[in-house]
Amino acid sequence: MPDPFTVDTIQVRPASDAFPGSVLLAPSEPGGTLAHVVSDWGDSPVNGILIVAFTLLTVLYLRRLVGILPYLTKGLWRWKEILNLEASMRLSRDRSAFALVMVVPFCLVVSRFDLFPVRWPDLPDPGYKTLLIVGVFAVYALLRRFAARLAMPRRISHDTYRIASNCGYNFFIVMTLLMVATAGICSVAGVENDLIRKILLYEMAVVFTLFMIRRTQILSNACNQFTAFLYLCGLEILPAGLLVVSALVF
């Protein structure tokens, strides 16, 4: 009689024999030695700090936004509303200050939905990508400002030229508020990120086109439309085009 303790009567086989050709997906090393997984964009402490900072600054500047918002929205359709805002030193100062506040949410949205698709290096925190975008935006703004001062025309009134240059702040505020609202609503509604990205890009293109039209109308009061178009090509279209090309190439 065979010994039941020495003979394999039920023919127990290893798990690999039971599932031939399969791959064991369970980790073979302790959890502490697994590769580090990069946290999600929303879990980044840097992005979290920037979001909190933007929220606090918006609350502090909310009163100023309420004062300038009617001029900003009307300026989208009528260029004379832009002149009315610039005629008030207080309103123009509040506008410029709030435009500076809008840099943070703008860069957050650009980072979150990859609107500036540069091949960034491997970063331990997605928030570092946001900081790099802030740096790129700051360099672009400084270069654009320098070019505007360098190309100061002699035949055009300096006040008209200044108003035409500063009206970009108006459209930047409107564009950023629109992008933040769109990103928030679409994210809550469960819209896919790729579709949100396309919507945001369309919004940027529409607002930029309106800005170009209004700036041309303002400059046309001091020069002909062809001269105004040349200034726009050198000061707006060319820098924006180089920024887009740099994103596609690098």
KOLKOL-533717 format. One record per residue (C-alpha): residue number from 1; residue in one letter; chain; x, y, z. Coordinates in Angstrom, 1 decimal, decimal comma, always signed. Layout:
BEGIN
+-----+---------+--------+--------+--------+--------+
! num ! residuo ! cadena !      x !      y !      z !
+-----+---------+--------+--------+--------+--------+
! NUM !       A !      A !      X !      Y !      Z !
...
+-----+---------+--------+--------+--------+--------+
END
This chain:
BEGIN
+-----+---------+--------+--------+--------+--------+
! num ! residuo ! cadena !      x !      y !      z !
+-----+---------+--------+--------+--------+--------+
!   1 !       M !      A !   +0,0 !   +0,0 !   +0,0 !
!   2 !       P !      A !   +1,5 !   +3,3 !   -1,0 !
!   3 !       D !      A !   +2,3 !   +5,8 !   +1,7 !
!   4 !       P !      A !   -0,2 !   +8,8 !   +1,2 !
!   5 !       F !      A !   +2,4 !  +11,2 !   +2,6 !
!   6 !       T !      A !   +5,0 !  +10,4 !   +0,1 !
!   7 !       V !      A !   +3,0 !   +9,9 !   -3,1 !
!   8 !       D !      A !   +1,4 !  +12,8 !   -4,9 !
!   9 !       T !      A !   -2,0 !  +11,3 !   -5,5 !
!  10 !       I !      A !   -3,7 !  +14,6 !   -6,7 !
!  11 !       Q !      A !   -0,9 !  +15,6 !   -9,0 !
!  12 !       V !      A !   -0,4 !  +19,2 !   -7,7 !
!  13 !       R !      A !   +1,7 !  +21,2 !  -10,2 !
!  14 !       P !      A !   +3,3 !  +24,6 !  -10,0 !
!  15 !       A !      A !   +1,2 !  +27,6 !  -11,1 !
!  16 !       S !      A !   +3,4 !  +28,2 !  -14,1 !
!  17 !       D !      A !   +2,5 !  +24,7 !  -15,4 !
!  18 !       A !      A !   -1,2 !  +25,4 !  -14,9 !
!  19 !       F !      A !   -1,0 !  +28,5 !  -17,0 !
!  20 !       P !      A !   +1,5 !  +27,9 !  -19,8 !
!  21 !       G !      A !   +2,8 !  +31,0 !  -21,6 !
!  22 !       S !      A !   +1,5 !  +33,4 !  -19,0 !
!  23 !       V !      A !   +3,4 !  +36,2 !  -17,3 !
!  24 !       L !      A !   +3,3 !  +36,8 !  -13,6 !
!  25 !       L !      A !   +2,5 !  +40,4 !  -13,1 !
!  26 !       A !      A !   +2,9 !  +40,5 !   -9,3 !
!  27 !       P !      A !   +6,0 !  +42,4 !   -8,1 !
!  28 !       S !      A !   +8,9 !  +40,2 !   -7,3 !
!  29 !       E !      A !  +10,6 !  +42,8 !   -5,1 !
!  30 !       P !      A !   +9,4 !  +44,4 !   -1,9 !
!  31 !       G !      A !   +7,4 !  +47,5 !   -2,3 !
!  32 !       G !      A !  +10,1 !  +49,7 !   -0,8 !
!  33 !       T !      A !  +12,4 !  +48,9 !   -3,7 !
!  34 !       L !      A !  +10,0 !  +49,5 !   -6,5 !
!  35 !       A !      A !  +10,7 !  +52,4 !   -9,0 !
!  36 !       H !      A !   +9,5 !  +55,7 !   -8,0 !
!  37 !       V !      A !   +6,2 !  +56,7 !   -9,7 !
!  38 !       V !      A !   +5,8 !  +60,3 !  -10,6 !
!  39 !       S !      A !   +2,8 !  +61,8 !   -8,9 !
!  40 !       D !      A !   -0,1 !  +63,2 !  -10,9 !
!  41 !       W !      A !   -0,2 !  +66,9 !  -11,9 !
!  42 !       G !      A !   -2,8 !  +67,7 !   -9,3 !
!  43 !       D !      A !   -0,8 !  +66,0 !   -6,5 !
!  44 !       S !      A !   +2,2 !  +68,2 !   -7,1 !
!  45 !       P !      A !   +3,0 !  +70,5 !   -4,1 !
!  46 !       V !      A !   +4,4 !  +73,2 !   -6,4 !
!  47 !       N !      A !   +1,1 !  +73,3 !   -8,4 !
!  48 !       G !      A !   -0,8 !  +73,2 !   -5,2 !
!  49 !       I !      A !   +1,0 !  +76,2 !   -3,9 !
!  50 !       L !      A !   +0,5 !  +78,1 !   -7,1 !
!  51 !       I !      A !   -3,2 !  +77,3 !   -7,1 !
!  52 !       V !      A !   -3,6 !  +78,6 !   -3,6 !
!  53 !       A !      A !   -1,5 !  +81,7 !   -4,4 !
!  54 !       F !      A !   -3,7 !  +82,4 !   -7,4 !
!  55 !       T !      A !   -6,9 !  +82,0 !   -5,4 !
!  56 !       L !      A !   -5,7 !  +84,4 !   -2,6 !
!  57 !       L !      A !   -4,6 !  +87,0 !   -5,1 !
!  58 !       T !      A !   -7,9 !  +86,8 !   -7,0 !
!  59 !       V !      A !   -9,8 !  +87,4 !   -3,8 !
!  60 !       L !      A !   -7,6 !  +90,3 !   -3,0 !
!  61 !       Y !      A !   -8,0 !  +91,8 !   -6,5 !
!  62 !       L !      A !  -11,6 !  +90,9 !   -6,9 !
!  63 !       R !      A !  -12,8 !  +94,4 !   -6,3 !
!  64 !       R !      A !  -10,5 !  +95,7 !   -9,0 !
!  65 !       L !      A !  -11,7 !  +93,0 !  -11,5 !
!  66 !       V !      A !  -15,3 !  +94,1 !  -10,9 !
!  67 !       G !      A !  -14,3 !  +97,6 !  -11,8 !
!  68 !       I !      A !  -12,5 !  +96,9 !  -15,0 !
!  69 !       L !      A !  -14,5 !  +93,9 !  -16,3 !
!  70 !       P !      A !  -17,2 !  +95,9 !  -18,1 !
!  71 !       Y !      A !  -14,5 !  +97,8 !  -20,0 !
!  72 !       L !      A !  -12,7 !  +94,5 !  -20,8 !
!  73 !       T !      A !  -15,8 !  +92,8 !  -22,2 !
!  74 !       K !      A !  -16,9 !  +95,8 !  -24,2 !
!  75 !       G !      A !  -13,4 !  +96,2 !  -25,5 !
!  76 !       L !      A !  -13,7 !  +92,9 !  -27,3 !
!  77 !       W !      A !  -16,3 !  +94,4 !  -29,7 !
!  78 !       R !      A !  -15,6 !  +98,1 !  -29,6 !
!  79 !       W !      A !  -12,1 !  +99,5 !  -29,7 !
!  80 !       K !      A !  -13,2 ! +102,9 !  -28,2 !
!  81 !       E !      A !  -13,9 ! +101,1 !  -24,9 !
!  82 !       I !      A !  -10,2 ! +100,4 !  -24,7 !
!  83 !       L !      A !   -9,5 ! +104,1 !  -25,0 !
!  84 !       N !      A !  -12,0 ! +104,8 !  -22,2 !
!  85 !       L !      A !  -10,2 ! +102,4 !  -19,9 !
!  86 !       E !      A !   -6,8 ! +103,9 !  -20,8 !
!  87 !       A !      A !   -8,1 ! +107,4 !  -20,1 !
!  88 !       S !      A !   -8,5 ! +106,5 !  -16,4 !
!  89 !       M !      A !   -5,2 ! +106,2 !  -14,6 !
!  90 !       R !      A !   -6,8 ! +104,2 !  -11,8 !
!  91 !       L !      A !   -8,5 ! +101,7 !  -14,1 !
!  92 !       S !      A !   -5,4 ! +101,2 !  -16,3 !
!  93 !       R !      A !   -3,3 ! +100,7 !  -13,2 !
!  94 !       D !      A !   -5,8 !  +98,1 !  -11,8 !
!  95 !       R !      A !   -5,9 !  +96,4 !  -15,2 !
!  96 !       S !      A !   -2,1 !  +96,1 !  -15,4 !
!  97 !       A !      A !   -1,9 !  +94,7 !  -11,8 !
!  98 !       F !      A !   -4,6 !  +92,1 !  -12,5 !
!  99 !       A !      A !   -2,9 !  +91,1 !  -15,7 !
! 100 !       L !      A !   +0,2 !  +90,3 !  -13,7 !
! 101 !       V !      A !   -2,0 !  +88,1 !  -11,4 !
! 102 !       M !      A !   -3,3 !  +86,3 !  -14,4 !
! 103 !       V !      A !   +0,1 !  +85,0 !  -15,3 !
! 104 !       V !      A !   -0,1 !  +82,3 !  -12,6 !
! 105 !       P !      A !   -3,4 !  +80,7 !  -13,7 !
! 106 !       F !      A !   -2,5 !  +81,0 !  -17,4 !
! 107 !       C !      A !   +0,7 !  +79,0 !  -16,9 !
! 108 !       L !      A !   -1,1 !  +76,5 !  -14,7 !
! 109 !       V !      A !   -3,7 !  +75,8 !  -17,5 !
! 110 !       V !      A !   -0,9 !  +75,6 !  -20,1 !
! 111 !       S !      A !   +1,0 !  +73,1 !  -18,0 !
! 112 !       R !      A !   -2,0 !  +71,0 !  -17,0 !
! 113 !       F !      A !   -3,3 !  +70,6 !  -20,6 !
! 114 !       D !      A !   +0,1 !  +70,6 !  -22,3 !
! 115 !       L !      A !   -0,7 !  +73,7 !  -24,5 !
! 116 !       F !      A !   +3,0 !  +74,3 !  -24,9 !
! 117 !       P !      A !   +4,1 !  +70,9 !  -26,0 !
! 118 !       V !      A !   +7,9 !  +71,2 !  -25,6 !
! 119 !       R !      A !   +9,8 !  +67,9 !  -24,9 !
! 120 !       W !      A !  +10,5 !  +68,7 !  -21,3 !
! 121 !       P !      A !  +13,3 !  +66,8 !  -19,5 !
! 122 !       D !      A !  +12,3 !  +64,1 !  -17,0 !
! 123 !       L !      A !  +11,3 !  +66,0 !  -13,9 !
! 124 !       P !      A !  +10,6 !  +64,6 !  -10,4 !
! 125 !       D !      A !   +7,6 !  +66,9 !   -9,9 !
! 126 !       P !      A !   +5,1 !  +68,1 !  -12,6 !
! 127 !       G !      A !   +5,1 !  +71,4 !  -10,8 !
! 128 !       Y !      A !   +8,6 !  +72,1 !  -12,1 !
! 129 !       K !      A !   +7,2 !  +72,0 !  -15,7 !
! 130 !       T !      A !   +4,8 !  +74,8 !  -14,6 !
! 131 !       L !      A !   +7,7 !  +76,8 !  -13,3 !
! 132 !       L !      A !   +9,5 !  +76,4 !  -16,5 !
! 133 !       I !      A !   +6,5 !  +77,6 !  -18,4 !
! 134 !       V !      A !   +6,3 !  +80,6 !  -16,1 !
! 135 !       G !      A !  +10,0 !  +81,3 !  -17,1 !
! 136 !       V !      A !   +9,3 !  +80,9 !  -20,8 !
! 137 !       F !      A !   +6,3 !  +83,3 !  -20,5 !
! 138 !       A !      A !   +8,4 !  +85,9 !  -18,6 !
! 139 !       V !      A !  +11,1 !  +85,8 !  -21,2 !
! 140 !       Y !      A !   +8,6 !  +86,2 !  -24,0 !
! 141 !       A !      A !   +6,8 !  +89,1 !  -22,3 !
! 142 !       L !      A !  +10,2 !  +90,9 !  -21,7 !
! 143 !       L !      A !  +11,3 !  +90,4 !  -25,2 !
! 144 !       R !      A !   +8,0 !  +91,6 !  -26,6 !
! 145 !       R !      A !   +8,2 !  +94,7 !  -24,3 !
! 146 !       F !      A !  +11,7 !  +95,4 !  -25,4 !
! 147 !       A !      A !  +10,8 !  +95,1 !  -29,1 !
! 148 !       A !      A !   +7,8 !  +97,5 !  -28,6 !
! 149 !       R !      A !  +10,1 ! +100,1 !  -27,0 !
! 150 !       L !      A !  +12,8 !  +99,6 !  -29,7 !
! 151 !       A !      A !  +10,3 ! +100,0 !  -32,5 !
! 152 !       M !      A !   +8,8 ! +103,2 !  -31,1 !
! 153 !       P !      A !   +7,6 ! +105,0 !  -34,3 !
! 154 !       R !      A !   +8,2 ! +108,7 !  -34,9 !
! 155 !       R !      A !   +5,2 ! +109,4 !  -37,1 !
! 156 !       I !      A !   +2,7 ! +107,8 !  -34,7 !
! 157 !       S !      A !   +1,5 ! +109,5 !  -31,5 !
! 158 !       H !      A !   +3,2 ! +108,0 !  -28,5 !
! 159 !       D !      A !   -0,1 ! +107,9 !  -26,6 !
! 160 !       T !      A !   -1,8 ! +106,0 !  -29,4 !
! 161 !       Y !      A !   +1,2 ! +103,6 !  -29,6 !
! 162 !       R !      A !   +1,1 ! +103,1 !  -25,9 !
! 163 !       I !      A !   -2,6 ! +102,4 !  -25,8 !
! 164 !       A !      A !   -2,3 !  +99,9 !  -28,7 !
! 165 !       S !      A !   +0,5 !  +98,1 !  -26,8 !
! 166 !       N !      A !   -1,2 !  +98,1 !  -23,4 !
! 167 !       C !      A !   -4,5 !  +96,7 !  -24,8 !
! 168 !       G !      A !   -2,8 !  +93,3 !  -24,9 !
! 169 !       Y !      A !   -3,3 !  +93,2 !  -21,2 !
! 170 !       N !      A !   -7,0 !  +93,5 !  -21,6 !
! 171 !       F !      A !   -7,2 !  +90,5 !  -23,9 !
! 172 !       F !      A !   -4,8 !  +88,5 !  -21,9 !
! 173 !       I !      A !   -7,1 !  +88,9 !  -18,8 !
! 174 !       V !      A !  -10,2 !  +87,9 !  -20,8 !
! 175 !       M !      A !   -8,5 !  +85,0 !  -22,4 !
! 176 !       T !      A !   -7,1 !  +83,6 !  -19,1 !
! 177 !       L !      A !  -10,5 !  +84,0 !  -17,3 !
! 178 !       L !      A !  -12,2 !  +82,2 !  -20,2 !
! 179 !       M !      A !   -9,6 !  +79,4 !  -20,2 !
! 180 !       V !      A !   -9,8 !  +78,9 !  -16,5 !
! 181 !       A !      A !  -13,6 !  +78,7 !  -16,6 !
! 182 !       T !      A !  -13,6 !  +76,4 !  -19,5 !
! 183 !       A !      A !  -11,0 !  +74,1 !  -18,0 !
! 184 !       G !      A !  -12,9 !  +74,0 !  -14,7 !
! 185 !       I !      A !  -16,3 !  +73,3 !  -16,2 !
! 186 !       C !      A !  -15,1 !  +70,7 !  -18,6 !
! 187 !       S !      A !  -13,1 !  +68,9 !  -16,0 !
! 188 !       V !      A !  -16,1 !  +68,7 !  -13,6 !
! 189 !       A !      A !  -18,2 !  +67,5 !  -16,5 !
! 190 !       G !      A !  -15,8 !  +64,7 !  -17,3 !
! 191 !       V !      A !  -14,7 !  +65,9 !  -20,7 !
! 192 !       E !      A !  -11,5 !  +64,2 !  -22,0 !
! 193 !       N !      A !   -8,3 !  +66,1 !  -21,7 !
! 194 !       D !      A !   -7,6 !  +66,0 !  -25,5 !
! 195 !       L !      A !  -10,9 !  +67,7 !  -26,2 !
! 196 !       I !      A !  -10,4 !  +70,3 !  -23,5 !
! 197 !       R !      A !   -7,0 !  +71,0 !  -25,0 !
! 198 !       K !      A !   -8,5 !  +71,6 !  -28,4 !
! 199 !       I !      A !  -11,2 !  +73,9 !  -27,0 !
! 200 !       L !      A !   -8,6 !  +75,9 !  -25,1 !
! 201 !       L !      A !   -6,4 !  +76,3 !  -28,2 !
! 202 !       Y !      A !   -9,4 !  +77,6 !  -30,2 !
! 203 !       E !      A !  -10,2 !  +80,1 !  -27,5 !
! 204 !       M !      A !   -6,7 !  +81,4 !  -27,5 !
! 205 !       A !      A !   -6,8 !  +81,7 !  -31,3 !
! 206 !       V !      A !  -10,1 !  +83,6 !  -31,2 !
! 207 !       V !      A !   -9,1 !  +86,0 !  -28,5 !
! 208 !       F !      A !   -5,7 !  +86,7 !  -30,2 !
! 209 !       T !      A !   -7,5 !  +87,4 !  -33,5 !
! 210 !       L !      A !   -9,8 !  +89,9 !  -31,8 !
! 211 !       F !      A !   -6,8 !  +91,5 !  -30,2 !
! 212 !       M !      A !   -5,1 !  +91,9 !  -33,5 !
! 213 !       I !      A !   -8,2 !  +93,5 !  -35,0 !
! 214 !       R !      A !   -8,7 !  +96,0 !  -32,2 !
! 215 !       R !      A !   -5,0 !  +96,9 !  -32,1 !
! 216 !       T !      A !   -5,0 !  +97,5 !  -35,8 !
! 217 !       Q !      A !   -8,1 !  +99,8 !  -35,4 !
! 218 !       I !      A !   -6,3 ! +101,8 !  -32,7 !
! 219 !       L !      A !   -3,1 ! +102,2 !  -34,7 !
! 220 !       S !      A !   -5,1 ! +103,1 !  -37,8 !
! 221 !       N !      A !   -6,2 ! +106,4 !  -36,1 !
! 222 !       A !      A !   -2,6 ! +107,5 !  -36,3 !
! 223 !       C !      A !   -1,4 ! +105,8 !  -39,5 !
! 224 !       N !      A !   -2,7 ! +104,0 !  -42,5 !
! 225 !       Q !      A !   -3,7 ! +100,3 !  -42,2 !
! 226 !       F !      A !   -0,8 !  +99,0 !  -44,1 !
! 227 !       T !      A !   +1,7 ! +100,6 !  -41,7 !
! 228 !       A !      A !   -0,4 !  +99,3 !  -38,8 !
! 229 !       F !      A !   -0,3 !  +95,8 !  -40,2 !
! 230 !       L !      A !   +3,5 !  +96,0 !  -40,6 !
! 231 !       Y !      A !   +3,9 !  +97,0 !  -36,9 !
! 232 !       L !      A !   +1,6 !  +94,1 !  -35,9 !
! 233 !       C !      A !   +3,7 !  +91,6 !  -38,0 !
! 234 !       G !      A !   +6,9 !  +92,7 !  -36,3 !
! 235 !       L !      A !   +5,6 !  +93,1 !  -32,7 !
! 236 !       E !      A !   +2,9 !  +90,5 !  -32,4 !
! 237 !       I !      A !   +2,7 !  +87,9 !  -35,2 !
! 238 !       L !      A !   +6,4 !  +87,3 !  -35,5 !
! 239 !       P !      A !   +7,1 !  +86,8 !  -31,8 !
! 240 !       A !      A !   +4,0 !  +84,6 !  -31,4 !
! 241 !       G !      A !   +5,0 !  +82,6 !  -34,5 !
! 242 !       L !      A !   +8,5 !  +82,0 !  -33,1 !
! 243 !       L !      A !   +7,0 !  +80,9 !  -29,8 !
! 244 !       V !      A !   +4,8 !  +78,3 !  -31,6 !
! 245 !       V !      A !   +7,6 !  +77,1 !  -33,8 !
! 246 !       S !      A !   +9,9 !  +76,7 !  -30,8 !
! 247 !       A !      A !   +7,3 !  +74,6 !  -29,1 !
! 248 !       L !      A !   +6,9 !  +72,3 !  -32,2 !
! 249 !       V !      A !  +10,7 !  +72,0 !  -32,8 !
! 250 !       F !      A !  +11,9 !  +71,5 !  -29,3 !
+-----+---------+--------+--------+--------+--------+
END
